[in-house]
Amino acid sequence: MRMAFVGASSVAIATVRMLSKQGHDIIMVEIDKEKIERLSEQLDCGFIYGDGTRPDILKEIDPDSTEIVFCFTSNDQSNIIASLVARSLGFKKVVTKLEDPEFDHIAIELGLESIVVPSRTIALYLADMIEGRNILEITSIIKGDARVYAFIVHEDIQGPLVELDLPKNCRVMCIYRQDELILPEADTRLNLDDEVVLITHHKQLAILRERFGRNKQKDAQKV
């Protein structure tokens, strides 16, 4: 599989080492030329020198032949911009790394679907380990055609959950309200800025993006 990493952060470097050993074809985009020279002796991957937030640089990766782009710089704003640019260029899958959980909500509003927050993941892992709970990553239970999709509630859809216009093969898993976990009941109401997490068939993703994505939210705000 061909993959690309924007930014040579510590997480990116560790991930590239593991993936290259598994035989994947990897390209790394890095703006620091000295870092490229140093890493070229350590990592089995190709390098592109340049700013990974720029469309002309990301085009060099070749969107048509690259399965995944990991936006893994050390700067959250750069990762968000690079992810939006990569999505606009037609890359099949874009993964966004965020160090500050405060940007998580914004990234979801912008329609970025694969978000990694290492600090939160590690904290949850350690908390569960200390409490003696079994740890089961969501990626190991979401299989086959199943997908997870999240969106932020805007003014046009706040109200009773039962009135939410969902396509078939789609269910609400949970709701986050200012970091509070809410398991939906029959009388649950959606409040402005709630984060709604859905389980759905992959064929419904396009409909969900159209119905609840960032562009839909902007249209609702104009009304």
BELRAVEN-V123144 format. One record per residue. N is the residue number from 1. PSI is psi in degrees with one decimal (NA if undefined). D_CENTER is the distance of its C-alpha to the mean C-alpha in whole Angstrom. Layout:
# BELRAVEN-V123144
n->{N	N}
psi->{PSI	PSI}
d_center->{D_CENTER	D_CENTER}
This chain:
# BELRAVEN-V123144
n->{1	2	3	4	5	6	7	8	9	10	11	12	13	14	15	16	17	18	19	20	21	22	23	24	25	26	27	28	29	30	31	32	33	34	35	36	37	38	39	40	41	42	43	44	45	46	47	48	49	50	51	52	53	54	55	56	57	58	59	60	61	62	63	64	65	66	67	68	69	70	71	72	73	74	75	76	77	78	79	80	81	82	83	84	85	86	87	88	89	90	91	92	93	94	95	96	97	98	99	100	101	102	103	104	105	106	107	108	109	110	111	112	113	114	115	116	117	118	119	120	121	122	123	124	125	126	127	128	129	130	131	132	133	134	135	136	137	138	139	140	141	142	143	144	145	146	147	148	149	150	151	152	153	154	155	156	157	158	159	160	161	162	163	164	165	166	167	168	169	170	171	172	173	174	175	176	177	178	179	180	181	182	183	184	185	186	187	188	189	190	191	192	193	194	195	196	197	198	199	200	201	202	203	204	205	206	207	208	209	210	211	212	213	214	215	216	217	218	219	220	221	222	223}
psi->{140.0	127.7	160.8	145.1	125.0	110.2	134.0	57.9	169.9	-38.2	-42.2	-44.9	-45.4	-39.3	-40.7	-41.2	-44.1	-44.7	-36.3	-33.5	-25.1	2.9	13.1	150.0	117.6	136.5	135.4	129.5	125.7	137.1	-14.9	107.8	-37.8	-37.4	-38.7	-45.5	-38.1	-44.0	-24.9	-21.8	-10.8	-29.4	141.8	76.3	168.2	160.3	145.1	124.8	121.6	177.5	113.8	-3.1	-5.4	133.7	-40.3	-32.4	-45.0	-28.9	-28.0	-23.0	-28.3	87.8	-34.8	-29.1	4.7	125.0	-42.7	139.3	122.9	115.6	93.5	37.4	178.1	5.5	120.4	-42.1	-40.4	-38.7	-39.9	-45.2	-46.5	-38.6	-42.6	-39.9	-45.0	-41.1	-41.5	-25.9	-6.4	18.3	142.6	-42.6	135.7	127.2	128.2	124.6	132.9	128.3	-35.0	113.5	-18.1	-26.1	-10.5	-48.7	-42.9	-43.2	-39.1	-42.6	-32.9	-1.7	13.8	121.6	-25.7	99.1	132.8	124.8	92.0	-41.9	-40.1	-40.6	-45.5	-41.5	-44.5	-39.9	-48.2	-40.4	-43.5	-39.7	-43.8	-36.2	-2.9	20.8	149.3	137.6	122.6	107.5	142.2	-29.2	-19.2	-12.6	-16.1	100.7	169.4	-124.5	-4.9	143.1	156.1	135.0	136.9	147.2	162.6	134.5	126.5	177.9	-30.1	-21.8	2.5	146.7	-161.1	133.5	-33.6	-19.0	-0.2	127.2	88.3	144.1	171.7	162.4	41.6	129.8	151.5	123.4	-50.6	171.1	137.5	126.0	101.2	49.2	-0.9	129.3	128.7	121.5	121.2	139.6	176.6	-30.8	13.8	138.2	145.3	128.1	158.7	131.9	6.3	148.4	118.1	127.9	124.7	152.4	132.0	167.3	142.7	-25.0	-16.6	-4.4	-41.1	-40.6	-42.3	-41.0	-39.9	-37.6	-36.3	3.3	-179.6	-41.2	-37.4	-39.7	-40.9	-41.4	-40.0	-35.5	-23.3	-23.6	NA}
d_center->{19	18	15	15	14	14	16	18	17	18	15	15	19	19	16	18	21	20	19	22	24	23	24	21	21	19	19	18	19	20	22	25	27	29	26	26	29	29	26	27	30	28	25	25	23	24	23	23	24	23	20	17	16	19	19	22	21	18	20	22	19	20	17	20	20	17	15	11	11	9	9	11	14	16	15	12	14	14	10	10	13	12	9	11	14	12	11	15	16	15	13	13	9	7	5	5	7	9	13	14	12	14	12	9	11	11	8	8	11	11	9	5	4	2	3	6	9	12	15	14	13	17	19	18	19	22	23	23	25	28	28	29	26	25	21	19	15	14	13	17	18	15	17	19	18	16	13	11	10	10	12	14	18	20	24	25	23	24	27	28	25	27	27	24	24	22	22	24	22	20	20	19	18	18	18	17	19	19	18	20	20	22	22	24	27	29	30	27	26	23	23	22	18	18	14	15	13	15	16	16	18	16	18	18	14	16	18	16	14	18	19	16	14	15	18	19	19	21	23	24	25	27	29}
